[in-house]
Amino acid sequence: MKETTIAAIATPPGEGGIAVIRVSGPEAVLICDRVFKGKQRLSEAKTHTLSYGHITYDGKILDEVLAAVMRSPRSFTGEDVVEINCHGGSFVTRSVLSALLSSGAVMASPGEFTKRAFLNGKLDLSQAEAVIDLIQAESDAAVSLSVNQLKGKLSVPISELREKILNLAASLDVMADFPDEDVEETPDDSVKQTLSELIGALKTMKNQAEQGRLIRDGINTVIVGKPNVGKSSLLNALSGSDRALVTQQAGTTRDVIEERVRLGDVCLNLFDTAGIRSGAEQIEEMGIKKAKEYLEKADLVFFVVDSSRPFEPEDAEILALIQEKKTVLVLNKADLDKKVALPDLPEEMPQVVLSAKEKEGLDRLAQAVEDLFSLGAITQKQDAAVVNMRHKQAISEAETCLTNALNTLSTGMPLDLLSVDLRGALEALGTITGQTVSDEIVDEIFSRFCLGK
């Protein structure tokens, strides 16, 4: 793959002020020189400089461009790279790319530029995955986590853990291979302490993974309440549009309405459900059944109560359904006189007074969600949190291997029997950074990238 020179449009499709066409490989400069005409050839340009000129092909001028030359190894891919900045029309961009392909370049596969950066040692696998997370980030928090991972702040602690495990395995192997030599033995207590510390570090990283997932993928949030408390009005207020039909008639919402919204610095995957009540007719009852199904899978529940009405048995029934869920009690219709008298509620359940109709109090709701999941603490750290489920699985596997090793040691078995579990932990952690990952996993990861990245 490295012998070919690849090219692709690196900017999104459509019309814009400029478009960027990226070329990478051993003949990147030579191929671009075949179509670029300026005061000097690109092969004569210094690295990391811009050259003004025109793209010509088959005797025609296709566009006026700026060409950036970045020579190996000081480029994103580690290869010679040329980035052609042309006008951002769809036709002219495709014409320039076509000229490059006709001059010797090969069309890049999705993610192939970043894959080459990984294969050439410019990024490890976790950093490469951070690239796509950064592209897809929808909040400041998600951007922060992705940038930290891209800077290697996940790779460093993973590498440090692997080094400690490797040192421990090496010392045990020496003792097993040379039992008659004058080799200083590692005491069992010391091995137990090292294993316990390693397991503790892995547990901490794994516990952060759920918070990282919520920041990256969004919090699955179900809006529940009895009919006519303002659930659909809350959805509309959060989405900024009339996404759900709002009427005075109870039971208007029959099916689940889904919407992805940003609340403060958190993304919510919102599910507005049918009002839960007894005595509903058949179609409405089907909607209520589906609402309860969504509740079971929810990360978060917005329990909406009409503050202008008394707290009724139907409210109490809903409260009983969500006892085990992270819940924000939303006291809606704050623009009306308050009549609700709340029962004793769990201390950990925050209460937010707002008016969905007037769009007042949404900032307090955002703060309540952030506090409930402690998201502020994780985004303020300068370290990278685990946000990738592949990484979480690898960390869990490494933790299991080390726990097995600790159990083996506790039963009085010989130290050399720990080597198998220690090697398993090394291999699991190596899949995060790419040191022990299979070609199939690498191909699958980069297939998720967009074309030109």
N, C-alpha and C positions, 0 to 999 in steps of 0.2 A: 504493500500500500504506500510506503514512504517513497517509492521510486516515481510515483505519479505526481503530477501537479494539478491541484484541484481548484475549482472556482465556483462561486455562488454569489447571489445577491444577499447581502447581509442585513439589509433594511427591510421593513415590512412592505408587503405588496400594496399598490395603490399609488396615488399621486402625492408628491411632497416637494419641498424645496430642493433637497438633494437625495441621492441614493448612493449607497456604498456597495461596490462589488469587490469581494475579497478573493485574492489568488494566493495560494500557498503551495510550496514544493520546491524541488531543486531547480526547476526551470521557470520559476515564477517571473523573474525579471526578464529573462530571454523572451518568454511568450508575450509579455506585456509590451516589450520593445517592438514586436512585430506589428502592433496596432497603434502604439503611442507615438505621436510626433510632437516634439518640443524643441527647445533650444539645444538640449543635450539628450543623449540617450539615457534611459533609466539605469542602464548598466554602468554609466559613468557617474551617477548621482551618489552622494554620500548616504550612509544609512540614516534613517529617521529624518528625512528631509522631504519636502513637498516640491513637486515639479509641475509647472503649468504647461498644458499642451492640448492636443486634440486626439480623439480616437478616430482612426480611419480604417476602412476595410473595403476592399474591392473598388478602390479609387474614389470612395465617398467619405466625406467627413460625417461621422455619426454624432459627435458631441464635443463640447468644450469641457475639459476636465482638469482636476488636480489629482496627481498620483503620488501616494505616499509609499516610500521604499523603506522596508525594515529588514535588514539582513540577519541571517542566522548567526549566532543563536539568540540574538536580542530581539525576539518577536514573540507573539502570543503562542504560536505553534512550535517555536524553536527552529523553524525552517525559514527560508527566504519568503517574505510576504510582501505583496503589493496590494494596496487598497486604492481603488479608483473611485474618486468622488465625482459623480456626474449629476446632471439634472434629474430630478425625481419623477419624471414621467414614466408610466409603465412601458410604453413602446420603446422609448430611447434606452431605458435600462436593460430591457431584454435584448435590444440590438447590440449593445456593448458586450453583454455576456455572451451572446451568440458569436461575436467576433473573436472573443477569447477562446471559446470552445473550438472554433474552427481553426484557431492558430496553435492548438496543441494541448490546451487544458482539458481536464476531465470534470464533468459535473460532480460536485461534492454531494455526499450523502448527508442526511440530517445529523447534526452533531459531529461531523467529521473533523472540523477544525479543532474543536475542543478535545476530541479523541486523540488527535495528533499531539496536542499539547501534553496530554497525559502520557502517551507512549514515548514522547521525547523528554519526559522528566520535568516539564515546566509546571505541572500540577500533579498532585496525587488524586486518587479517585474521589475522595470526599470533597476536595476543592473543586473538582470538575462538576460534581453534582450540585455544588453551591451556585455554579453559574446559572443553571436552569432555574434553581430556586429564586435567584435574584431577578431573573427575567420575569418570572411569574408572580413575584411578591406584590401584594395589594395593600400593604400598610407599612408604616415606618418601622414597626416592630419586626415584621418579616424581613424587611430590607436589612435591618441591623444584624439579625441572626445570620442571614446569608452572607453578608460582608465579613463578619467575624470568621465564618467557616471558610470563606474564600481566602482569607488572610492566613489560614493554617492554624487557627486557634482550637480546632477540634483535632487536627492531625498531631499537634504537639503532645497533648496528654495521652492520646492513643499510643503514640510512639514511645512515650516514657513508660507506660504500662507494659508494652511489649518488651522493652529493654529489661525491666525488672523481672518479668517472667522468664525471659531468655537467660538472664544471669543466674536465676535460681535453678533452672533446668540444667544449665551447664555445670554448676557446682555439684548437683546430684549425680549427673552422668559421670563426672570425674571420680566421685566416690564409688560408683557402681563398677566402673571399668577398671579401676586400679585399686582394688581392695587391700593389696599387700604393700602398696606404696605409702610413703610417709606424707599422706594428704590430710590436711586439716579438715575434720568432719564438721558439717553444719548441724548444730544441735536441733533436735525436734522442736523445741520451744521457739527457736528463732524462725524455723520454717513456718510454723503455725502462725506466728505474728505477721510474717510477710504475706502469707496467703490471706489472712484476715484483713489486712490493710488493702490488698488488691481487690478483694471482694467488696469491701466498703466503698472503694472508689468507683467500682463498676455499678454498684447499687445507686449511688448518687447520680451518676450519668443517666442511668435508666429512668430514674424518677423524674428527671428533667424532660425526658422525651415526650411525655404526654403534654406538657405545657408547650413544648416546641411544636408539636403536631397541631395544637389548637391555633397557634399563631400563624403557622404556614397554611393550613387547610381550612381554617375557620371553625367556629364553635357551632355545632349542630344544636339549634335553639328552637324549642317548641313553645308556641304561644297557646296557653289553655285558659279556660274560664267558662263560666256559664254563658248562655246566650245574652247578647246585647250589653256586654260590659265594655266593649270597645276593642276587641282583639284585632279586628280587621282595620280599625282606625289606627291602631298602634303599628301594624304592618305598613300601612300607607305612609305614616309619619316617618318611620325608619327608612323606607325605600325612597321617599321623596316623590312618590307618584301614586295615582289611584289604582294601585295594583289589585286591591280587593274591593268588591262591591259592599257599600255601607248603606244600610237602611234601618228603619225603626222596627222592622219586622224581625222577630226572633227566629233563629235557625236559617238565616240567609246563607251562611257558609255551610256547604254540604260536603265538600271534598277538601283535601289538604292543598293549600296554596304555598308554593315554594318561592323564595326570593333570597338572593345573596346581597347583603348590605354591609356597609362599613359603619360601625358605631364607635366614635372616638378613634382609637388606633387599633381596633379589633374588628375582624371580619366575622359576621354571623351568617350561618346558613339557616335562614328563618323558615319555619313551617307554621303557617296559620291554620288552626284546626277548627273543626265544627264545635259549637258550644255544647258542653257536656251537661245533660239534664235528663231526668227521668220522664217517661211518658212521651218520648219523641216518636213521630211516625216513622215508617219503615226506611225510607231513603235517608232521613236525618240520622236514624239509628246506625245505619251503615257508616256514615261519616264519623259518628261518635266512636264506633269500634276502631276505625282507622286512626283516630286521634290517640286512643289508648295504645295502639301499636307503636306509633311514633314516639310516645312518651317513654317507652321502654328503652329506646335507642338514643335518647337525647343526652347531650353533654350538659345542657342547661335548659331550665324551664322558666318562662315568664308567666307567672300565675297572675292573671289580670282580674282585679276586683273593682267593681263600680263603687267608688267612695260615696256616691250620692244615694246609695241604697243600703239597707241593712245587710249584714253578713248572714246568708241564708243556708239552710241545710245542703243545698246544691254546692255552695262554696266549700262547705265542710267536707263533702264527699270528694271533691277534687283535691282538697288539701291532703286527704288520707292517701290519695293515689301517688302523690309526689314526695312522700316523706323521705325516700332514699335518694332523691335527686338534688343536685345543686339548683337552687331556686331563688329567683328574685320576685318578691311580692310587689306587683305593680298596682298602686292605688290610682286608678284612672279617674278621669272626669273631675280633676281638681278645680276646674272652672265653675263647678256647681257646688251647692252647699253640701258639706260633709254630713253624712248620716250613719256611716258604717261604724260599728263597734267590733274591733277585731278580737278573736280569741287568743289564748296563749299560743305564741308561735316559737319555733326553734330559734335560739339566740343567733345561730349562724345564718339565718335567713334575712338578708337585707330587705328593707322596705323603701320603695321609691315612689314619691308622690309626683304625678305628672298629669298633663292634659294632652292626650294624643290629638284631639281635635285642634287645639291651639299650638301644638308642637312645642310645648313648654315642659321642661324637666328632662329632656332627652340626654343632656350632658350629665345629669345625676345618674341616669340609668347606665351610661357608659362607664362612669367611675365605679359603680357598684359591680359591674361585670369584671372589670379589671382587678378590683380588690378581691372578688370572690375566687378568682383563679390565680391570684398572686402573679399576674402577668407583668406588672411593673417591675418586680424584683428581678425577673429573669432577663428582661430587656435592658435593665440598667447595668448588668454585669458586662464586663469586657470579654469574658470567655464565650466560646461558642457552645450553645446548647444542642443536644441531639434533637434534630427535627425530622430526620429521615427514618422511616420504619425499617428499612434494610439495616441501618446502623443499629437501631434498637434491638433487632433480632440477633445481630452479631454480638452485641454486648451481653445480651441474655445468655447466649450460648457460651461465651467466655466465662460468665459468672457461674454457670452450671458446671463447667469443667473444673474451675478452681474450687468450687464447693465439694465436688466429688474428690478432688485431691486432698482437701482438708479432712473429709470424712475417712479417707483411706489412711491418712496419717494418724487420726484419732483412734483407729482400731488397732494400732500397733504394727501395721504392715510395714515392710521395708521401704526406705525412702526412694529406692530406684523405681518402685511401682508407680510413683507419682508422675513419671516422665510422660506417660501417654496422655494424661489429663492436661499437663502443662503444654504439651505440643498442640493439643486441641484448642486450648485458649489462645495460643499464639496464632494459630491458623484463623480462628474466628475473628480476632481483632485485625489481622492482616487483610481481611476482605474489605474492611472499611476504607483503608488507605490504598488498597489495590496491590499489596505485596503478595497476597496469596489468593487472589480472585481468579475465577475461571474466565476464559475468553467469551463464553456464552453470556455470563453476567455483564461483562464489559460491553458487549454488543447490545444487550437489552437496555442498559442504562443510557447509552448514547443514542439509541433509536428514538428516545423520548424528546430529544432536542429538536429545535426548529432548524430549518434549512438555513445555512449560512452562518451557523454558530458552532 
